[in-house]
Amino acid sequence: AALDSGHKKVIASTHGMKKTTNDRLFCNIPDTLRAYMQNYIYDKCMEKVKNVLINTPYMREHLNRFKYMKIYELDNPVSDIFFDTKTGMEDKHRIIFVGNVCRHKGVITILKAMSILKRSFSDLMLIIAGPVIENDYYSELQRFIRKNQLERIVSFMGQMDDDKLKKEYEKASIFAFPSLKDMAPVALLQAMAAGKAIVASSVGGIPYIIDEGINGFLIERQNPEAFSDKISLLIRNEELRVKLGLNAREKAIKNNKMSDVSKRLYSIYNKINKNGYHNEYSSDI
């Protein structure tokens, strides 16, 4: 509606766009049709918009074909509370995942990894913090947990506010993120701000956030063996675990502080307000 109004100072954000390449994650016809319709609507909007705000360079791959678009990059902000996470409280055997409990977050992958890891470590703990939004999938996860005797290892904590989530980050040593598709997940950025060592799927915009071997490890999606290998390495190697966590925190401080992101956002809006819409492709912000 905003785009059809003819207003020249409209900016669209790609935050929330679900389009990824070569994904076939839907197992029923309604979900498949819904996904195709969403992508169709996104494309129709992008054909009209002149100013677009993206939260990951990954989106350029999708937007390159819209030649009259001006693109501005802006990292997602992270609440200050996660930058104040205390150190020295972690349990090296405690792993955390934060996100919706649904199929596209790949939770089953980390459960399979835990099933492998328990052969080597007797006191593992996996914390899953986030709401259940697909009940059928949650039931599938529970069946896997019972079948593989993971009841004492896995805890579903549900939705948590920032204060409680911060405490969970403080107690965990490793952040595992086995998502099947994601653009710029805020949970991943929170874990970086908290100084956690990270093992994440190499999908979507995540490789633009995690620098392999510097602030975390990137794993092929749906590969529980690779996840378990890297988590095992981090459990056994405290020096590496601390180093990756510090590097992750340093990058988050540079890119994701709320005050800095808000200033950059103001600068973008101010430029568009002064200049109206643009007809050239650029990335000068």
N, C-alpha and C positions, 0 to 999 in steps of 0.2 A: 504493500500500500504506500509506503514511504517513497519507494522508487518510482511508482506510477504517478506520484503527485507532481513531478517535474521540478522539485526542489533541487537546487544545484549543490547544496552542501550536505549531502547525505554520505555517511560512512557506514559500511557494513563490516561486521566482524565474522571471521571464520570460526570463532570459538564455538564448539559444539557440532561442527561439521563432522559427519561420520564417514564421508567418502574415503575409501582407501582402495588401492589397486590390488586386483587379483584376490580379493577376499570372497570366500564362499562359506559364510559362517551360519547361514540360516537353514534350518532343517525342516521348515514347514512353509506352505504356500503363502499364508497371510503375512508372515514376517518378511519373506522375500519380496512380495509386492509392496509392502510398506517401505522397505529399504530403497527399492527402485523409485518409488514415488518421491521419497525424501530427496534423493539425489537429483531427480528431475526438477524439483522445485528449487533446490540450491543452484543448479545450472541456470535456470531461467532468471533467478535474481542476479547471478554473477554477470549475465549478459548485459544487464542494465546499469549496474553500479559502476561508478568511476573511481571511488576511493575505498580501499579495502584494508582492514587491519588484520594481520595474521599473527598468531602466537607461536608459530614454528616455521622455519624455512621450508619444511617439508611441503607446506601448502603451495609453494611456488610451482611445484611439479604439476599440480592440478590447475593452477590459474594462468600458466604461461600462455594458453591459447586465447585468453581474453586480452587482446593487444591494446585496448584503449583504457586500461586500468592502471591506476597508480597504487602501488602496494607499500604499506608501512608495516614494519616489523616491531612487535612489542611483546616481550616475554610476559608470561603469567606472573602475577605477584604472589608472594607467600606471606601469610600473617606473621607479624613480628614475634609472636610467641614461640614459633619453632626455631628461631635464631637464638633464643634464650635457653635452649635445651641444655641441661646439665650433663657434664661428662663424668666418667668414672663410675657410673652406676650400672653399666651394661652387664648382662650375662652372655658370655660368648656363644652359648648354645641356644639363645633365644632369637628367633627369626620373626619378622613381622611383615604382613601384607596389609595394605590399606586400599580399599576400593569397594565398589559394589560387588556383591556376590552374584555373578551372572556369567553366562557362558563366554562372552567375549573378553572377560578379564582373565580367562585361562586358569582359574583357581585349581582345577583338577591337576594341572601340570605341577604345581608346587606340592600338592598332596602326594603325587607319585614320587616326587623328589624326596619328600620326607620318608616315604616308605623305604627308599633306598638308603637314606642317611641313617636311619635307626639301626641298621646293621653295624655301623661303626661307632655311633654315639648313643649312649644309654639315657642321657638326660636332655634330649632335645625338647624344644617347645616352639610351636608355630602359633602365632597370634594372628587372627583374621579379623580386622577391624573394618566394618562397613555393613550397610543394610543388605538384607536378602531381597533382591528384586525379581528373581526368577525361582519360584518355589519348586518347580520340577527339577531344576538344575541343583538346587540345594539338597533335595532328596537324593539325587544321584551322588552328590558328594558324601552325604551321610552313609550311604550304602558302601561306598568305597572305604570310608573310614572304618566302619565296622568289619568289613571283609579283611582289611589289612591291619587290624588291631592298632589303630592310631588314636583311640579315644583319649588316652592320657597325654598325647602329644599335641593335639590340635584343639584350639579354643576359638569359638566364634564369639566375638565380643559385641557385634551389632554396631549400630551407629553411635559414634562418640563425639562429644564436643571437643573443642581445641585443647582445653585444659587436660582432659583425660587422655586424649590422643598424644599430647606432648609427653605425658608420663610413660606411655607405652613405648614411645620412641626412645626415651631415656633408658629403659630397661632392655631394649633389644640391641643386638650387635649388628644384625644384617637385615637389610630391606630387600625382599624378594618381590619382583613384579613381573609375573608371567603373562602379561596381557597379549591377546591375539591381535589387537588393533588399538592404537591410541595416537592422539596428536601431540598434546603437551600436558600430560597428566599432572594435576596439582599435587597428588599424593607423592609422586616421585620427587617433585621439587621440595616438598616438605621434608622428606627424608634426607635430601641433600643439605637443606638448611640445618637439620638436626645433626649433621655430621655422621651419617650412617654409611657404611659400605653397602654398595648396591649391586644386585644381580638382576638384570632385566632383559626382557625380550627385545630383540633388535627389529622392531616394527614401527611403521609410521614415523612420527617425529622423534621417537626416543633416541635414535642414534645422533640426533643433533643436540641432545641434552647430555647424554652419557658419552664420555670419551673413553674408549676401550683401554683398560689397563691403567688409566690415570685416575678417574674418579668412580670407576665401577667396571663391571663386566657385562658385555652384551652377548646374549644367547639366542640361537635360532628358536623361534617360537615352537611350542609343543615338544620340547626336548627335555624331559625330566632328568635324563642321565647327565646332560651338560649342566643343568641347574644344580644338581647334587654335587657334581665335581667342583664347581666354583664355590658353592657354599661350604663344602668340606675344606677346601683350601683356605678360605677366610676364617673358619673356626680354628684351624690349626696354626695359622700364621697371624699372630696378633699385630706384628709390625706392619704387615701389608694391609690388614683390616683398618688400622688406625690411619695409615697414610691415605688410603682411598677415601675414607670418611672426611679427613681434613681437606683434601682436594675438592671433594664434592661441596663441602660447606663454603669453601673459598669461591667457587664458581657461582653458587647461589647468592652469596653476598654481593657479588659483582653484578648479577643479572636480575635478581628476583626480589630485592628489598621493596617493600610496599611503597615507601616514600619516593624511591628512585623511579619505579615504574609509573607512579602517578604523575610525576613531573614530565616524564617522556610522553605520557598520554596527553597531558595538557598541551605540550608542544605540538603534537600531531593535530589535535583539534584546533589549536590556534592557527596553524598554517593553513588548514583547510578553510577555516572561517575567513581568513584574509584573501585566499586565492580562489575560492569556489572549487569547482571540480577541475580535474586535470585530464589531458588527453595523451599524456605520455606515460610509458612504463618506467618506473623509477624505484629506487630503494635507498633514498638519501637520509632516512631517519634511522 
